[in-house]
Amino acid sequence: MNNTLKKKHISAIGAKERVTLIIIIILFVVSGIAKPELFTAERLPEVVNSVLLWMPLILVVSVGMMMIIITRNIDLSVGAIVAVSAMVAGILFRDFNIPIWLGFLVSMGVGYLCGAFNGFLISYLKIPAIIVTLGTMNAFRGLTFIFADGKQITGYELPKGLSSFVTEGLKIGNLIIPWIVWIAIGIAVLFYFILKKTHFGREVYAVGSNFQAAYLRGINCKKIVFNIFCITGVLCGIAGMMYAARYGYVNPSNTGDGFEFIVISATIIGGVSVSGGSGTVFGTFLGCILLGTVNTMIAMVGIPGAVQTFCYGLIIVIALLADRIVQVSQEKKTMKLKKEVN
């Protein structure tokens, strides 16, 4: 009976991912009906490429946000960390002509410091995450303006090779998948194995499932939460460099603006529970694909700009409702099974 209960739990997780996948397919089908020319042999690679290019920045940060939400926390400052990390690296590109690899390290280092600051206040000083990150969201954005002196880093001031992460990639048939996409997928795969196969991964889920029980089992809960915020900061640093490569500039006001809400939406849509303790990298990946599909298809189908934001929000709400219906259904089945076991 215990094996049956375990299988039910695994099925519940898979059900959330299947719902997200079904919604993605429905969006493609509806878009194909509304505008069939998008799915011709000539246009389809362009459509897929648009979805894929929208995804990497969101996916990289969403992996970190997923772990934060699993431990029953939140980080509203990720967009600002992306901005300040990219800006510091951009200034060094402009003023000192540093190589791209060093720019990545600098951006990741700045992200780490920002994440460590958040993590220290939240884990060791026990200040609620939403309060801390709401404050640091503005503080880090302010630092971006201070470092930039109100000026953006233009494409002419960034290394020429940085854009190759977007313009070049691995060709599969008529589709070229940019290197920036492969980097994001590689990071997602890495954290899939970290959370699935390592002691650290098991401790992350334990802290989110029951903080007190995890503490009594000898898990250093404060350290786990601190490390997760640090890791998320590093991932924001990587996303900052991806932003510079993707858009060809770093602007103190636009870079990472509103990023936190998109990332949180992607993780929740992907099945990460806001009550903590559950969530998968694959589900988060599907959540990012869903948002990328929505963002791309709404524009390509020709929906007016004034209506796009409404449609975008509406589809997110529908996805969340569908996920919630599945979750409640699975919880009822699990409760029924537990009664049968007892």
Summary of the structure (lengths in Angstrom):
residues: 342
radius of gyration: 20.7
end to end distance: 10.1
largest distance: 68.9
contacts: 1193
relative contact order: 0.19
helix: 79%
strand: 3%
